[in-house]
Amino acid sequence: MGKKRPQTKAGKPQAQLKEGEIPVVGAREPCPCGSGRRYKACHGRAAAHAVTELVQRPFEGLPGECDWVALRELVPAATAPLHLAGGLPEGVPSVTLATVLPMAWPALRRDDGSVLLALQNDTSSGDLSRDLADTLRRALEAEPGTPVAAGGAPAGSREGGPRLQDLLDADAAFEPVVHPGFEFWVPDAEKSAAPEVAASLERANAAAIPTVRLSGVDAAYWCETPEKNHLRWVMPHPEEQLLDALARLHAAGRSSLGDGTRLVGSFRAHGLVVPVWDLPTGMGAKECEQPAADFAERLAGALADDAPLTAEERRARGGLTNRQVTLS
């Protein structure tokens, strides 16, 4: 017979904060209400359920929407300079978007005043853009040399604060840079990182999947896994129109990227569709460039075709739809 868990003695209940006073913290942190449980298993659960209206395309209207989605869901290590509307505040030399930061910090104000904003952290409401904007504003006001704690707009809130679309320069290009690892966390490679940062860096580098952004087409990312390589391509087209076009090409035997490659399905992420191809292990990112450019031309023609799908094309579409996975 297994041992019973030790029972705690009954006593005076721990003082609880009122509902309106409980701040948002990281999902794995102790709940501020004093229950002893993690936030995600306590008031974080109620906050998650309080989301009444999810913003399906939080990055819509931002330059490089497809790349924002890729960096949020697909790319392990990447950065991109962010350009603020009205310019940088005094004392802030730069603002940089990063996929993740050490210890899952939402943001970091470095010693020199520059800001790093993490994209892949959990957020507290149904509007990822508003939550990131809140974190960015707090990072700009933080003391240099300090990380920014988890927070965000109230769960379910669609009003009361700016979104990224309000804070960022709509005319500035979004130019992500994919890194082989997370060494960008440490600004000076010759200086030793703090022990906790060094440990987080080692864990992150060990888990990172080699990823390369193609240069000849928009928002297409090659990645390498032990079994096979993949191309994951975030596309801006309306979902129904894109699935019809992919079905036309698939039924005609024109959906591959060459010998040994296969269109295997798609992800749905933040309102956009991400077709995925399996590639041979010997097919690297450079070998994908021309086939991807050729496919983009074939896809443009299929997108322009508004004729009803044939029976074979409908079957192909059904197969693609059945293999679609929603990430967010």
N, C-alpha and C positions, 0 to 999 in steps of 0.2 A: 504494500500500500504506500502510495506516495505521501510525502510529508505535506501537512497543511501549511498554508501560508500563515505567518504570524499575524495575529489579530491586534489591531491597535486598540488601546483603551478608549472607552467613551469619555468624552470630556466636553469642555465648553467649546462650541463651534468657533472656528477661526473667523475673525471679522472679514466680511466680504465687502468689496467695493460695490457701489451702486452701478447699475447697468450703464448709465450715461457717462460714468467716470472711467470705464475700463478701456485703456488705450490698446491700439493694435501693436502687436509684437511679432517676432518671427514664429513660424509655425511650430518649431520644435522647442521654443523657449517656454519656461514656466508661465502659466497664465497669470496675469497681474491681479486677478481676483483673489488669489491666495488659496485656491482649491488644491494645489499641489500637482495638478495635471498639466500636461503640455497644452499650449494655447490652442493647437489645432483640434484637440480632443475636448476642449472646454468651450470658452466663448468664441474661439475661432470657428468652431462648427456653426454656431448661430450666425456669426458674421458671414460665413460662406453661403448659408441658406438665405440670408437677407438680401442677396443680390436679386433684384426683381427684374432687371432688364440688362442683359449682356450686350455690350457693344461688339457686334460681330466683326467689324473691321476697324480696330483701334488705331491702325496706322494709315488709314485712308486719308489722302490729302497731303501726306508727307512725301517729299522727294525720296525716291527709292523704297516705296512701300514694300515691294517684293523682297528686297534685301533686309529690311527690318524684320519681316516674318522669318526669313532664313536664319538670321542671327538670333532670333528669339527661340526657334524650335530645332534647328538643324546643325548649327555650326558650334563646335566646342570653344574655340579660342579665336576671337576676332575683336578688333577695335574700329571705331570710325569717329573722326572729328565731328563735333556738333557746333553749328553756327547759330548763335542766339539772335533773335530779332532785336535790333537796336544795339548790337555789339556786346562785348564782354564787360561785366562790371569791373570796377577798379579792384586790383589785387587778385584777379582771376586770369592767369595767362592763357588758359585753354580749358575747354570742356570736351571730354572724350567719352563716347559710349563704349562699353565693354560687355562682352557676353556674360561673364561672371567675374566676381572679385573674391579675394581671400575671405574665408570664414563666412561666405554667402552675405557679405555686406551689401546693402542696397546701393550705397554710394560711398565715396571716399574723397575727402578734401586733403590733398597732399601737403607736405611741408611748404612747398613753393606756392601754394594757393590754387593750383590746378585741381580740376574736378574730374573724377571718374564716376560714371553712372552705369550701374549693372542692369542688364536687360532681362536676364533669365530668372530673376527672383520671383517668388510668389507675391501676389498683390491682394489688396483687401477689398476691392470693389469690382463691379462688372465692367469698369472702363480702365483698361490697362494704360491707355494714354494719359488719363487724368492722374492715376497713381504714380506713374513715372514722372510726370510734371511736378507733382507734390514733392517727390524725393529730390528732384533736381533743384527745386527752389530751396529746400532745406540744406542741400549740399552747398549751394552758393553762399549761404549765410553761416555755414559751420566754421568753427575755428580751424585754421590750417593744422594739418597733422592729425585729424580725427576722422574716424569712420562715421557714417550716418546711420542711425538706428532705423529699424523697420517702422513703417507708419503708413500713411496713405489717406486718400479720401475716404469718408465714411462708407461702409458697405452699402451698396445699392444706390449710392448717390450719383446723380448725373448733373448736379448743379453745385455751385459754390466754389469752384476753383478752376484754374486754367488747365488746358490740355497741352500736350507737346506741340500740337498744331498752332497754339497761341504763343508759345515761347520760342520756337525755332524759326529761323529764316527760311521762308518758303521758296526762296529763289536760289538757295545754296545747294550744291550737289551733295548727295550722300555717297561717300566713297569708302566702303568697308575694306579693311585689310585683314586677311586671314593669317593667323600665326601658327607655327608648328607646335607651340606650347604657350605657357602662361608667364613667361619671363617678363612680359610687359608690366606685370604687377610691381616689379622691383625697378625703379627708374635708373639706378646706377648698378650695373652688374658687378662692379668691383667691391661694392659694399655688401656686407652680410645682411640678409633680411632678418627680421625678428623671428625667433624660433617657431612661433605659431604660424607665421606667414610662410616660412620655409617648409614646414610640414604640410600646410595646405597646398603649396605649390607642387610639392612632390606627388601628392595624391592626385591633384588635378592633371598633371602631365602624364601620369601613368594611365589615366582613364580616357585621355583625349584620342579621338579617332582622327587619323590624318585626313585633312580636308583641304581642297583647293577650289577657289572661285574661278570659273572660266572667264576668259577675257573677251571672247568674241560674241557672247550673247549675254543677256541680262539675267542675273539672279539664278544662275545654274551652278551647282556645287558638286564636284566630284569628291567621293570619299572612299577610303580603303578599309575593308574589314578582312579578317582572316580567311573567310570562305570565298568571297567575291568582292568586286568593287561595285559602286553604285553611282548613278548620276541622279541628283534630286534637284528639280527645276521649279522654282516658284513662279507661277504665271499670273498675270493681272486680269485675264479675260473672265467674263461672267461664267459661272460654273456650268450651266446647262449648255451654253454655246461651246465651251471648251470640250466638254465630254462628248458632244456630238462630233466635233472636229477630230478628236482622238479616235473615236469609234470609226469614222470614215477611213482614217489612215490605217488603223489596225485591221479592219476588214479587207483592205486592199493590200495588206502585207507591206506597208510603208511606214510602220511606226517604230521600227528598230533604229539603232544607231550604227548598224554594221554587223558583220558576222559575229556570232556568239553573244550578241546583245539582245535584250528583250524588255519591252515595256510591261512591267509587272503589276502596275496599279498606281494608286495616288494617295497622298495625304490631303486632308482638308485642314487648313490652319489659318485662324484669324480671318476667315471669310474668303481665302484664296485657295486654289487647288495646286497641289505640288505633285506632278507626275514623277514616277520613279522608274528608272531603268536598271536592270542587272547588267553588269559588265564583266568580261573575263578578267582574271587577276592580272593579266599582262597588259591591260588597257589602262594607261595612266591618264592624267588630266590633259596632257598635251595631245594625246591621241583622240580625245573627245572633241577638241575644238572644231575641226572641220565637219565631222558628222553632226554636231549640234547645230552649226550654222546651216547645214543643208536641211536638217529637220525643221528649223525655224521657217525656212522658205516653204516647205511642204505644209506646215501647220497654217501659215498665213493663207494659203490657197484653200485649205479645208475650212478655215474659219469664215471665209467669204462665201462658201457654198451654203445656201439656205434651202436647198431641196430637201424634201422629206427623206428620212433615213430608210434605206432598204431593209428587208428582213435580216440579211446578214449583218448589216451595220447595227441594227437594233440588238442583235445577239452579242455583238462585240461590245456595245455600250453597256449592256447588262453585266457582262463579265467584268468590265472596268469598274462599274459601280459597286459590284459585290466585293471587289478587292480594295475599296476605298476605306481608309482609316482616318477618323477625326482626331486631331491632336489637340485642338482647342476650339 
